[in-house]
Amino acid sequence: MTSSYTVAHTRRQILEIIYYSDCSDTADWLLAKTDIRPKVAIICGSGLGGLADLLDNKKVFPYNKIPRFPHSTVQGHKGQLVFGELNGKQCVCMQGRFHFYEGYNIATVTYPVRVFFLLGIETLIVTNAAGGLSSKFKVGDIMLIKDHINIPGFAGQNPLCGRNEERFGVRFPCMSDAYDRDFVRMARETAQELGCDSFLQEGVYCMLAGPSYETIAECRVLQKLRADAVGMSTVPEVVVARHCGMRVFGLSLITNKVVSDYNSTERVNHEEVLETTRMRTKDLQNIVSNLVTKM
């Protein structure tokens, strides 16, 4: 007699095999539609999609036109994949990412990263808008991500759960070197050359599931965990990219300071996040575009 566990386990294995096939089909469709063969992919966070506007010889694919691709539902995310050249380097940009809080499962959130791997991407650049937890951070600072804390992962929401697909990567990938230290060094040098080093920080990014912003008590807990910035994205994509053997570089734009005082009258809202992003977008774009040239 077949147990319900065996049936469920077999069904999950079948779905995982189909998942690889879906990623492969999407990658093949994109490769057939453009002659660009990028080695660098950039995921643009809330309000940061302007990075894709810097590309030359662009080829744009709305998400709803790409086979099996999810759709972005968040304000500030255009929802399109843009192939092109950034300072002579072939790149692909995601103008809008996918989030767990949109109702997508973790495999769907990270689907584009696995497609990138099958496109031949070797380096992933991730950007996001984040709340500042560190007392030394100011609104408008740009934080180089040196490490992360995966709170959803603590609760079992890790994109690598399930049967391992060896065609993507090994069963137990290392995460102590998730963020490429050479890229961090190069970014510091680039920021200094551009005169942006006065508002450049370095720290640990913490991911929460969202979509509600953090309570005061939660912010205090995260500060005790030595997190410097908090957001609702990025980490699953980084985990999958490292599983696939990609090098990763990450930037957080500090768009607001978290509220950690019960006497404070400040309130975080998404419009404030987008407005701060607009103020600092050009600096972040300059850092990324110049860094890509050096990669």
N, C-alpha and C positions, 0 to 999 in steps of 0.2 A: 504494500500500500504506500503510495507516494505522500509524503508529508507536505503540509502547507509551506514549511520552510524550504523544502527542496524545490517546489514549484516557484516560489518567490525568488529564490537564488538563481534558478535557471532563467527566469524571465529577466532578471537584472543583467545577467551575462549577455543575453541576446540583445538587450537594449544598448549595452556598452559596445557591442560589436557594430550595431547599427549606427551608434554615435560616431565612431571612427569613420564609417562609410559616409555619413552625412558631412562631416568636416572635410573629407577628401573631395566629395562632390562640389561643395561650396568653393574650395580652393581651385579645383579644376575649372569651374565656371568663370572665376575671376581671372585666372591665367589666360583663358581663351578670349577674354574681353579687353585685355590691355597688354601692351608690349613691355610695360614697366616691370622690372624684377627687383623689388626693393629688398634691402637687407636690414633696414631699420623701420620699426613701426612705432607710432606715437599715439597714445591714448589720451585724448583731451578731456579734462575734467570740466566741471560746471563753469560756463562762461569763458573757457579757454580754447574754444574751437577755432579761434582766429589763427592759431598755429597753422592750420591746414590752408588758410588763405595765402600763406607765404609761398606755397608750392608753385613751381612753374610747370607748364605742360600737363596741366591737371586732367585727370579722368575721374569723374565723380559717379559713385554708385549709391543711390538712396537705399537704406536698409531694406525697405519694403520691396525692392526690386531684386535683391540678392537671394538666391535660393536658400531656404532653411535658416536665414539670418534672423535673429530677434529684432524687435522694434523698440526704439528708445521712447520713453514717455515723460521725461523730466524736462521742465522749463530750463532753457539755457543749453540744451543738447539738440543739435540740428538733426542728428540721425542719418549720417551718411559716411561712407568710406571714400576717402580721397587719395588717389595715387598721383604721384608727381615727383618733382625734383626740388630739393631744398639745398641751396648753395651747391648745386651740381650733384648732390647725392640723391639717389632714388629712394623714396620713402613712401609709406602709406600711413595716413592719419585716420583715426576714428574721431569723427565729430559727434561725440555723444557715446557714452558707455552704458552698460546695463548694471542694475543694482538688485541685490537680494530683496530690498524693500518694495520693488516694483511687482513682486509676486513671482519672479523668475526663480527657478531652482539654481543651485550653485553651478551645475553643469552648463546651463544656458548662459549664466553670467560670464563664464570663462570661454564660451564657445569661440569667440573671435580670436582669442590667443592661440588656440589649437589650429585654427584656420591659418593664422599667421605663420605658425611653425611649418605647415604644409606648403605655404607659399615660398618658404626659404628664408624667413626672417631670422636674423642672428642676434639682434639687439632690440629690446623693448624699452621705450621711454614712457613712463607713466606720470601723469600730472593730476592734481586734484586741488579742490578748495577744502580747507580744513580749519577747524577751530584751534586757537592757540591755548595750550594748557600750561606751557612754561611761562614763568613770571618774567623771563627776559625777552620774550617775544612781543612784538608790536604788530598791530594790524597793518598789512601790506608787506610784511617780511616774507621772504621766500626761503623755505626750509629744504635743504638737501636731506633726503631720507637715508639714514644710515642703517635702520633696522625697523622692524614692525612688531606689533602685538596683535595677534589674530584672535580676538574675543569670540567671534562666531565659531572659529575652529576649536576653541575650548569646549564648545557645546556640540561638537561633531559635524559642524558645517564646513568641512574641508573638501575642496574640489577633487582631491585625490582619493577620497573614500570609494570603496568598491573594488572590483577586480582591476588590477593594474594593466593598462594597455602598453605593452613593451615598445610598441611603435612610436609612442610619445616619449617615454622615459622609464627610469628605473623605479622599483617599488618604493624605496625609501630615499628620496632625494634630500641632500643636505640643504639647510636653510640658514646656516650661520654666516654664509657669504652671499645672501640673497641679493644685496645691493652692491654692485661692482665698485670697489674702492678706488680703482684707477679712474673711473668716470667721475666719482666725487671729487677727486683731486683735480681733474681736468676742469670740472665745473667751477671750482674755486678760482683757478687760474683765469678762466674765461670771464668770470664775474669781475675780477680785479681789473682785467684789461678793459672791460666795458664800463668801469666805474660803478658797478652795482654791488660791490662787496659790503657796503655799509648796511645793507638790509638783507644780507645773506646769512642764514642760520643753518645749523645742522642738528638733527635730532631723530627721535623715535616716533613713528606714526602708529596710532592705534585705530583699528577698525571696529566699529559697532554696526549692528545690522540696520539701525534707523527704522522708519523715517523720522521719528521724533528726535528732537535734540536732547542732550543729556540733562539729567537733573543735577542739582548742586552736589548731592551726595555722590552721584556717579562720577562727576568731575573730580571730586576729592579722591575717590578711589583710584582713578586713572593717574592722577598726579603722584600718588604713593607708589604706583607701579612704574614710575619714571617715564611715562609717556609724555611727549612734548607737544603733540598735535593729535587731534581726533577727527575722524571722518567716517564715511559710510561706503567706501569703495576701495579699490586698488589692491588690497592684500590678496584676494583670490586670484586676480590676474597675475600677480607676481609669483605666487606659488606655482601656478600652471606654467608660466614662462620658465621658471627655474627647473621644473620637472622636465621640460622640453629641451633644456640645455642652453636657453638664451641668456645673454648678459642683460642685466636690468639696471636702469638708472631711474630714480624717482624724485619728483619735486612736489612739495606742498606749498600752495599760496595761502598764507594765514589771513583769512578774510574776516575773522572776528575773534575776540577774546572770549573764552568760555566764562560763564557766570559761576563763581565758586563762593560767593558771599551772600548769605540770606538777607542782608540789608540792601543789596543792590537792586536798582530799579531797571537795569538793562535787560533786554529781551532779544534773543537771537532770532533772525528771520531770513528766509531765502533771498529776499530782495536785497538785503544788506550784503549778503555774500556775493551776489552778482555785481553790485555796484563797486565793491572793493576790487573785485576781479577786473572790472573794466579799467580801473585806475592803474593797475600794475601789469596789465596784459603785455604791453610793449616790452617791458623789461624782461619778463619771463620768456617771451618769444625770442628776444635777442640772445639770451643765454642758451636756449635750446638750439636755435639755428646755428649759432657759432660752435656749439659743442658737437653737433652732428658733423660739421665740417672736419673736425679733428678726429672723429671716430674712425 
